[in-house]
Amino acid sequence: MSQSEPTLMMYERERIILEHIKENPDLHHNALLKLIVPKFMAKTTFEKTRDSLIEKEIILVNSKSNMKFYHLTENYTHKAAQHIEQTTNNSFHDLKIQIKRLETDFPHKDIDEKINISNSILRRLLQTDNGFTILDAIKNPKKTLYRDEHLTIQQLIYQVYAIIQNDKDSELLVPTIISFLGVIVPKNPSDK
């Protein structure tokens, strides 16, 4: 691939590898490599992307004699939903514990730590809420199955915001943290 060609985004690389594996299920590693490299990506990029797909369990590897064969994970959609549910629930419970400790620890931190901790917690709360929203959509798009969790996250966001507002450094914290949240929350379409 020449330097002037635009680089492919990660999802495009993953899609290319997945398509080639699906279309050529009997090809061993080297044959698959020849189809993809250098036409779509460099060898190192292929290997990193393949490793990422294996790590995410999107593809599996079978070895026959000294050759590796790749195939798509069966029933991946179901496994992905289970993974989303597990990681979302773990994050939810971890955040509740972390915010409980925050009330006593926060005043003793320096201002940069307060900003980093606040931003991290708020970002994780929003990501966790998104996880519950995705699960609601996957499981039953006509009902909010995780209503209690959504409400608890709303209350946790309030707690974090109250801790920030009541802090001695709030005049510096609030604008910085609100500015960070501007990156996360949707922009006004008329602001383009």
C-alpha positions as CSV (number, residue, x, y, z in Angstrom):
1,M,0.0,0.0,0.0
2,S,1.5,3.3,-1.0
3,Q,1.9,6.2,1.4
4,S,-0.6,8.4,-0.6
5,E,-3.5,5.9,-0.2
6,P,-5.9,6.6,2.6
7,T,-5.6,4.2,5.5
8,L,-8.5,1.9,6.1
9,M,-10.4,2.3,9.3
10,M,-10.3,-0.6,11.8
11,Y,-13.9,-1.7,11.1
12,E,-13.1,-1.7,7.3
13,R,-10.1,-3.9,7.9
14,E,-12.1,-6.2,10.1
15,R,-14.9,-6.4,7.5
16,I,-12.4,-7.2,4.7
17,I,-10.9,-10.1,6.7
18,L,-14.4,-11.3,7.7
19,E,-15.7,-11.2,4.2
20,H,-12.6,-13.1,2.9
21,I,-13.0,-15.8,5.6
22,K,-16.7,-16.2,4.9
23,E,-16.2,-16.4,1.1
24,N,-13.2,-18.7,1.4
25,P,-13.7,-21.0,4.4
26,D,-11.3,-23.6,3.1
27,L,-8.3,-21.3,2.7
28,H,-5.4,-21.7,5.1
29,H,-3.6,-18.7,6.6
30,N,-1.0,-18.1,3.9
31,A,-3.6,-18.4,1.1
32,L,-5.9,-15.9,2.9
33,L,-2.9,-13.7,3.5
34,K,-2.2,-13.6,-0.3
35,L,-5.7,-12.6,-1.1
36,I,-5.6,-9.6,1.4
37,V,-2.0,-8.5,1.4
38,P,-1.0,-6.0,-0.1
39,K,-4.2,-5.3,-2.0
40,F,-6.2,-4.2,1.1
41,M,-3.6,-3.8,3.9
42,A,0.0,-4.5,4.9
43,K,0.9,-7.9,6.4
44,T,1.5,-6.4,9.9
45,T,-1.9,-4.7,9.7
46,F,-3.5,-8.0,8.7
47,E,-1.9,-9.8,11.6
48,K,-3.0,-7.1,14.1
49,T,-6.5,-7.1,12.8
50,R,-6.7,-10.9,12.7
51,D,-5.4,-11.0,16.3
52,S,-8.0,-8.4,17.4
53,L,-10.8,-10.5,15.8
54,I,-9.5,-13.6,17.5
55,E,-9.3,-11.8,20.9
56,K,-12.9,-10.5,20.5
57,E,-13.8,-14.1,19.6
58,I,-15.4,-13.0,16.3
59,I,-13.2,-15.6,14.5
60,L,-11.8,-18.8,15.7
61,V,-8.7,-20.7,14.6
62,N,-8.4,-24.4,13.8
63,S,-5.1,-26.0,13.1
64,K,-4.8,-28.9,10.7
65,S,-1.3,-30.4,10.4
66,N,0.9,-27.3,10.3
67,M,-1.8,-25.0,8.7
68,K,-4.2,-22.5,10.4
69,F,-7.7,-22.1,9.2
70,Y,-10.1,-19.4,10.3
71,H,-13.8,-19.4,10.6
72,L,-16.5,-17.1,11.9
73,T,-17.8,-17.8,15.4
74,E,-21.1,-19.5,15.3
75,N,-24.0,-17.6,16.9
76,Y,-21.8,-14.6,17.5
77,T,-24.8,-12.3,17.9
78,H,-26.0,-14.2,20.9
79,K,-22.5,-14.4,22.4
80,A,-22.0,-10.6,21.8
81,A,-25.3,-9.8,23.6
82,Q,-24.1,-12.0,26.6
83,H,-20.8,-10.2,26.6
84,I,-22.5,-6.8,26.5
85,E,-24.7,-7.8,29.4
86,Q,-21.9,-9.1,31.5
87,T,-19.6,-6.2,31.0
88,T,-22.4,-3.7,31.5
89,N,-23.5,-5.2,34.7
90,N,-19.9,-5.5,36.0
91,S,-19.3,-1.8,35.2
92,F,-22.6,-0.8,36.8
93,H,-21.7,-2.5,40.1
94,D,-18.1,-1.2,40.1
95,L,-19.3,2.3,39.5
96,K,-21.7,2.2,42.4
97,I,-18.8,1.2,44.7
98,Q,-16.5,3.7,43.2
99,I,-18.9,6.6,43.7
100,K,-19.6,5.6,47.3
101,R,-15.9,5.9,48.0
102,L,-15.7,9.2,46.0
103,E,-17.6,11.1,48.6
104,T,-14.9,10.6,51.2
105,D,-11.8,10.5,48.8
106,F,-12.6,13.4,46.5
107,P,-11.8,16.4,48.8
108,H,-8.3,15.0,49.4
109,K,-7.3,14.9,45.7
110,D,-5.5,17.6,43.8
111,I,-7.5,19.4,41.2
112,D,-6.1,17.5,38.2
113,E,-7.0,14.2,39.9
114,K,-10.5,15.5,40.6
115,I,-10.9,16.4,37.0
116,N,-9.6,13.1,35.7
117,I,-11.6,11.0,38.2
118,S,-14.8,13.0,37.5
119,N,-14.4,12.7,33.7
120,S,-13.6,9.0,33.9
121,I,-16.6,8.2,36.2
122,L,-19.0,10.3,34.1
123,R,-17.8,8.7,30.8
124,R,-18.2,5.2,32.3
125,L,-21.6,6.0,33.6
126,L,-22.7,7.2,30.2
127,Q,-21.1,4.1,28.5
128,T,-22.9,1.8,31.0
129,D,-26.2,3.5,30.4
130,N,-25.6,3.0,26.7
131,G,-24.9,-0.7,27.4
132,F,-28.3,-1.0,29.1
133,T,-30.0,0.9,26.2
134,I,-28.4,-1.6,23.7
135,L,-29.6,-4.5,25.8
136,D,-33.1,-3.0,26.0
137,A,-33.1,-2.7,22.2
138,I,-31.8,-6.2,21.6
139,K,-34.0,-8.0,24.1
140,N,-37.3,-6.1,23.6
141,P,-37.4,-2.8,21.7
142,K,-40.9,-2.1,23.0
143,K,-40.1,-2.2,26.7
144,T,-37.4,-0.7,28.9
145,L,-36.3,-3.8,30.7
146,Y,-33.5,-2.0,32.6
147,R,-35.6,0.9,33.9
148,D,-34.2,0.6,37.4
149,E,-30.6,0.6,36.2
150,H,-31.2,3.7,34.0
151,L,-32.7,5.5,37.0
152,T,-29.9,4.4,39.3
153,I,-27.3,5.7,36.7
154,Q,-29.2,9.0,36.6
155,Q,-29.0,9.2,40.4
156,L,-25.3,8.3,40.3
157,I,-24.6,11.1,37.8
158,Y,-26.4,13.5,40.1
159,Q,-24.3,12.3,43.1
160,V,-21.0,12.9,41.1
161,Y,-22.3,16.3,40.0
162,A,-23.2,17.2,43.6
163,I,-19.8,16.1,44.8
164,I,-18.2,18.3,42.2
165,Q,-20.4,21.3,42.9
166,N,-19.9,21.1,46.7
167,D,-16.1,20.8,46.4
168,K,-13.9,23.8,47.4
169,D,-12.5,23.8,43.8
170,S,-15.9,23.7,42.1
171,E,-15.4,27.0,40.3
172,L,-12.6,25.4,38.4
173,L,-14.0,21.9,38.2
174,V,-17.5,22.5,36.9
175,P,-16.5,24.4,33.7
176,T,-13.7,21.9,32.9
177,I,-16.0,18.9,33.5
178,I,-18.9,20.4,31.6
179,S,-16.6,21.2,28.7
180,F,-15.5,17.5,28.7
181,L,-19.1,16.4,28.7
182,G,-19.6,18.6,25.6
183,V,-17.5,16.1,23.8
184,I,-19.8,13.2,24.9
185,V,-23.3,14.8,24.6
186,P,-24.9,15.3,21.2
187,K,-24.1,18.6,19.5
188,N,-26.8,21.0,18.4
189,P,-27.2,20.4,14.6
190,S,-27.5,24.1,14.0
191,D,-24.0,24.6,15.4
192,K,-22.3,23.2,12.3
